[in-house]
Amino acid sequence: MPQMSTAQARVVDAPLTTVAQGYQNAQLVYPLLFPVVSVAARGGKILTFGTEAFRLYNTGRSPGQNTKRIQIGYLGAPYVLEQHALEGMLPIEIRDEAEATMPGVQLATGTVNTTQDIIQLRTEFAAAGLATNLANYGANNKVTLSGTSKWTDPNSAPSKDVEAGKEAIRAATGRRPDTGVVSAKAFAALKNNPSILDRIKYTGRDSVTTDLLANLWGLQRVAVGDAVYEDSTGTMQDVWGGDVVLGFTAVGSAADRGRPTYGYTYRLAGYPIVEEPYFDRSAKSWVYPVTDELQPVIAGAAAGYLIKAAA
């Protein structure tokens, strides 16, 4: 782990760090719009892409002339990774009970994964905040629904809204979006929307699924943002509100940052890490410190489209 000092490296629990790095919460959808990319520094510039790939360059060359050059991508707005650290506690009473009733149970792994869930929920919240902020999009890459246009209204036309978003992204980037993140509220509305139900009646399916929506809308993947959080009043709120986000993303090849893409999650190389657990005698618990350093960023807003207040 190049970013850690020798002293730090000595206190890292390698097996549990491997567990933390390999663990993904299937309920969280931020990596679909903001694929994780390892970076070597805690701060830098976002690699952004312009319209170079769409210009009609004079590529002709006469004998003896210099070959023309272009620059692919440029360093845009700054980013700073945010450190998230949390300690998971495993009381000895729970450990002893589990070992007595379920020999071989991996309580340490479970403690680390639960701690990771909490840290990742913060990242999901940050990513949703970026993706659902109208100010982060150009005039042609967003729409706010109201009245009969909201997907909860039987007269609304969700597929037309999605097609408008796909065309806006294609017109701006030359690529069609491949990913759609639908809020839980919007997905609930889609399952009862007459226009959607009318489209699927010829498929032999009796319910609306994400796979069906992906096929209907011509996307590679559609995911539902089911995550919730507790606000300052103790009320549970939807992380993704009632919104829908379309994007062209480099899922599956996030390390290839030579392609225009909607966003990334920059993460410090070698993270997350789990330090060696220690025993807290006062709490009579084993403690597992987990640390992650990451930050979601929008690299190309033109490769995204926000349908605000769909439901």
C-alpha positions in Angstrom: 0.0 0.0 0.0 2.1 2.9 -1.3 0.2 5.6 0.6 0.9 4.2 4.1 4.0 4.7 6.1 6.0 1.7 7.5 4.4 2.3 10.9 0.9 2.3 9.5 1.6 -0.8 7.5 2.5 -2.7 10.6 -0.9 -2.2 12.2 -3.0 -3.2 9.2 -4.8 -6.5 9.4 -4.2 -7.9 6.0 -6.9 -10.6 5.9 -9.6 -8.3 7.1 -8.4 -5.5 4.8 -8.9 -7.9 1.9 -12.4 -8.6 3.2 -13.2 -4.9 3.4 -11.8 -4.3 -0.1 -13.8 -7.1 -1.6 -17.1 -6.4 0.1 -19.8 -4.6 -1.8 -23.3 -3.8 -0.5 -25.6 -5.0 -3.2 -28.3 -2.5 -2.1 -26.2 0.5 -3.0 -26.1 1.8 -6.6 -23.5 4.6 -6.5 -20.8 2.5 -8.3 -23.0 2.2 -11.3 -23.0 6.0 -12.0 -19.7 6.6 -10.2 -17.4 3.6 -10.9 -14.5 3.3 -8.4 -11.1 4.4 -9.6 -7.9 4.1 -7.5 -5.8 7.3 -7.2 -2.3 7.7 -5.8 -3.0 11.1 -4.0 -5.6 12.4 -1.6 -6.2 15.4 -3.8 -5.8 16.4 -7.4 -7.7 17.4 -10.5 -10.7 15.7 -12.0 -9.9 14.2 -15.5 -12.5 15.9 -17.7 -13.3 15.5 -21.3 -14.2 18.1 -23.9 -15.5 17.9 -27.5 -12.2 17.0 -29.1 -13.5 13.6 -30.3 -16.3 15.3 -32.3 -14.3 18.0 -34.1 -13.7 17.7 -37.9 -9.9 18.1 -37.8 -7.9 18.6 -40.9 -6.0 15.3 -40.6 -4.5 15.4 -44.0 -0.7 15.5 -44.1 1.6 16.5 -47.0 5.2 15.0 -47.3 7.5 16.7 -44.8 4.8 18.3 -42.8 4.6 17.9 -39.0 1.8 15.5 -37.9 -1.0 17.4 -36.1 -1.6 16.6 -32.4 -4.6 16.7 -30.1 -4.9 16.4 -26.4 -7.4 13.9 -25.0 -8.9 15.0 -21.7 -7.7 17.8 -19.5 -7.4 18.4 -15.7 -10.6 20.2 -14.5 -11.9 21.1 -11.1 -10.0 20.0 -8.0 -11.0 17.1 -5.9 -10.1 16.2 -2.3 -10.7 12.7 -0.9 -12.7 12.5 2.2 -11.6 10.2 5.0 -14.2 8.1 6.7 -13.2 6.1 9.8 -15.3 4.0 12.1 -14.7 1.3 14.7 -16.9 -1.8 14.8 -17.3 -3.4 18.2 -17.7 -7.1 18.9 -18.7 -7.7 22.6 -17.2 -10.9 24.0 -20.6 -12.0 25.2 -21.8 -12.2 21.5 -18.6 -13.8 20.4 -18.8 -16.5 23.1 -22.5 -17.1 22.4 -21.8 -17.5 18.7 -18.9 -19.8 19.1 -20.9 -22.0 21.4 -23.9 -22.3 19.1 -22.4 -21.7 15.7 -18.8 -23.0 15.6 -16.6 -21.4 12.9 -18.9 -18.4 12.4 -16.9 -15.4 11.0 -17.9 -12.7 13.5 -14.9 -10.5 12.7 -15.8 -10.5 9.0 -19.4 -9.7 9.9 -18.3 -6.8 12.1 -16.1 -5.4 9.4 -18.8 -5.7 6.7 -21.4 -4.0 8.9 -19.0 -1.2 9.6 -18.3 -0.9 5.8 -22.1 -0.7 5.2 -22.3 2.4 7.3 -19.3 4.0 5.6 -20.6 3.1 2.2 -24.0 4.6 3.0 -22.3 7.9 3.4 -20.8 7.5 0.0 -24.2 6.6 -1.5 -25.6 9.7 0.1 -22.8 11.9 -1.3 -23.2 10.4 -4.8 -26.9 10.9 -4.8 -26.5 14.5 -3.7 -24.3 15.1 -6.7 -26.4 13.2 -9.2 -29.8 14.7 -8.1 -28.6 18.4 -7.9 -30.1 20.4 -10.8 -27.2 22.9 -10.6 -24.8 20.2 -11.8 -26.4 19.9 -15.2 -26.7 22.0 -18.3 -30.1 23.3 -19.5 -30.5 20.5 -22.0 -29.6 17.7 -19.6 -32.3 18.0 -17.0 -36.1 18.2 -16.6 -38.3 18.7 -13.5 -41.7 16.9 -13.7 -44.9 18.3 -12.2 -48.6 17.7 -12.3 -49.7 15.1 -14.9 -46.1 14.6 -16.1 -45.1 13.0 -12.8 -44.9 9.2 -13.1 -47.5 8.7 -10.4 -50.1 10.3 -12.7 -51.8 7.8 -15.0 -51.5 10.2 -17.9 -47.7 10.5 -17.7 -45.3 8.9 -20.2 -42.1 7.7 -18.5 -40.6 6.1 -21.5 -40.9 9.4 -23.5 -39.1 11.2 -20.6 -36.3 8.6 -20.7 -36.0 8.8 -24.5 -35.7 12.6 -24.3 -32.9 12.1 -21.8 -31.1 9.6 -23.9 -31.3 11.9 -26.9 -29.9 14.8 -24.9 -26.9 12.8 -23.8 -26.3 11.5 -27.4 -26.6 15.0 -28.8 -24.0 16.2 -26.4 -21.5 13.3 -26.3 -22.2 11.1 -29.3 -22.9 8.2 -26.9 -26.2 6.9 -25.6 -26.5 6.3 -21.9 -26.0 2.8 -20.7 -27.2 3.1 -17.1 -30.3 4.3 -15.3 -30.7 4.7 -11.6 -34.3 4.9 -10.6 -35.3 6.0 -7.1 -37.5 3.6 -5.1 -40.4 6.0 -5.3 -40.1 6.3 -9.1 -39.8 2.5 -9.4 -43.0 2.1 -7.4 -44.8 4.6 -9.7 -43.5 2.7 -12.8 -45.0 -0.6 -11.5 -48.4 1.0 -11.7 -48.0 3.3 -14.6 -50.6 2.5 -17.4 -48.2 3.3 -20.3 -45.5 1.0 -18.9 -48.0 -1.8 -18.2 -49.4 -1.5 -21.7 -45.9 -1.9 -23.1 -45.1 -5.0 -21.1 -48.3 -6.9 -21.7 -46.9 -8.2 -25.0 -43.8 -9.6 -23.2 -45.6 -12.3 -21.2 -44.4 -10.7 -18.0 -47.0 -9.7 -15.3 -44.7 -7.4 -13.3 -42.3 -4.6 -14.0 -38.6 -5.5 -13.2 -35.4 -3.6 -13.7 -34.3 -6.1 -16.4 -37.6 -5.4 -18.2 -37.1 -1.6 -18.0 -33.5 -1.9 -19.2 -34.7 -3.8 -22.3 -37.7 -1.4 -22.8 -35.4 1.7 -22.6 -32.4 0.3 -24.4 -30.1 0.5 -21.5 -27.5 -2.0 -20.3 -28.6 -1.8 -16.7 -31.3 -0.2 -14.6 -31.0 -0.2 -10.8 -33.3 0.9 -8.0 -31.9 3.2 -5.4 -33.5 1.6 -2.3 -31.2 3.1 0.3 -32.6 5.1 3.1 -31.1 7.3 5.9 -32.3 8.7 9.2 -32.4 12.5 9.2 -31.8 14.7 12.2 -35.4 14.3 13.4 -35.2 10.5 13.4 -37.3 10.2 10.2 -36.3 7.7 7.5 -35.7 9.4 4.2 -35.0 8.0 0.7 -31.4 8.7 -0.4 -32.4 9.1 -4.0 -35.6 11.0 -3.3 -38.1 10.7 -6.2 -35.5 11.2 -9.0 -34.1 9.3 -11.9 -30.6 9.7 -13.3 -29.4 8.4 -16.7 -25.7 8.3 -17.5 -23.0 6.9 -19.8 -20.5 5.3 -17.5 -17.4 3.2 -17.7 -18.7 0.3 -15.6 -16.5 -2.7 -15.9 -13.5 -0.7 -17.1 -13.4 2.2 -14.7 -9.6 2.1 -14.7 -9.7 3.2 -18.4 -10.1 6.9 -17.9 -9.5 7.6 -21.5 -13.2 7.5 -22.3 -15.7 10.3 -21.6 -17.9 9.2 -18.7 -20.4 10.7 -16.3 -18.6 10.2 -13.1 -16.0 8.4 -10.9 -15.5 7.5 -7.3 -11.9 8.4 -6.6 -10.5 6.1 -3.9 -7.0 6.2 -2.4 -5.0 3.2 -3.6 -5.0 0.3 -1.1 -8.2 1.4 0.7 -10.4 0.6 2.5 -8.1 -0.7 5.3 -8.8 -2.5 8.5 -6.3 -1.9 11.3 -5.4 -4.7 13.7 -8.2 -5.3 16.2 -7.7 -4.4 19.8 -9.5 -5.4 23.0 -11.3 -2.7 25.0 -11.3 -3.9 28.5 -13.8 -1.3 29.7 -16.3 -2.2 27.0 -15.3 -5.9 27.1 -15.3 -5.9 23.3 -13.0 -6.5 20.4 -12.7 -3.3 18.3 -12.1 -3.3 14.5 -11.1 0.1 13.1 -12.1 0.6 9.4 -10.9 3.5 7.3 -11.7 4.5 3.8 -10.7 7.5 1.7 -12.8 8.3 -1.3 -14.9 10.9 -3.1 -17.5 10.7 -5.9 -17.1 13.3 -8.6 -18.9 14.2 -11.8 -16.4 14.1 -14.6 -18.7 14.8 -17.5 -22.2 16.3 -16.7 -23.1 16.2 -20.4 -23.0 12.4 -20.2 -25.8 12.5 -17.6 -29.4 13.5 -17.5 -31.5 14.2 -14.4 -35.3 13.6 -14.3 -36.2 15.5 -11.2 -39.3 14.8 -9.1 -40.3 11.8 -11.3 -42.4 10.6 -8.4 
